[in-house]
Amino acid sequence: MVGAHRWAWEKVNGPIPEGFELDHVWTRGCKRRDCIRLSHLQVVTHRENVRRGVIRRKLQKALPVVQGWTEEAA
């Protein structure tokens, strides 16, 4: 089994390099975790993906409706 987002990414871009994973990038305007739009995905290290997740969770708690934010502003 492989996630739809990973399957779609690899079909178009080839394998994700060892030690990297896909991040669904909120700053690109979509907050749906089940989205597989390739322009909303980015290859990052696990450490970076976790860092971004911490920022997302903090923003979700602080702002019930978050629109147009950037990680730099967090």
N, C-alpha and C positions, 0 to 999 in steps of 0.2 A: 504494500500500500504506500502511496505517496500523495501528498496534498495536491489539490488542483492547481494552486498557485505555483508550486514547485514544478509540476509537470508542464504547465504552460510556459514558464520561464525557460526551462531546459529545452523544450521543443523549438523555441525561437533563438535562444542565446547559447545553447550548449550547456554542459555540466557546470554546476556551481562548484567553484574550487574547494578543495579540502580545507577545512578549518573556517569556512564561511557559511553564511545562511542568508535567507531572504528576510528583509524587513519591509513591512507594509508602512510606507512613509506618509504619515498624516499631513505633513506640510504640503503635500501635493493635492490637498483638497478633499480627500475621501477618508472617512472614518470607519468604513465597513471592514471588519476583519475577514469576511468571506470574499472580498473583492479579489479578482485575479487579473485586473487590468495591469499590464506590464509596466506602464508608465507610473504606477503607484508602488512598484516594488524596487528594492535596491539591495544589492549584495553587500553585506557588512560582516564584520567579525561578531562572534557571540557576545563579546564584551560590549561592543557598540550597540547591539540590539537590546541588551539588558539596560544599558544607560538610557537609551531612548524610551524604553518601557517605563522606567522610573519617572522620567519627565512626564510622560503621558498620564500615568496614574495620578501624579500630583496635580496636574492641570484638571483632570476629570473631577477630582475632589473639590478643587478651588473654584472651578467655573463649570456649572452644570451644562451650559451650552458654549462650546468652544468653536469659534469660527475664525479661520484665517490666521491662526497663530503660527509662529515659527519657533524652532528650537532655540535660536539665538536669543529670542525674547524671553525665554523661560528662565 
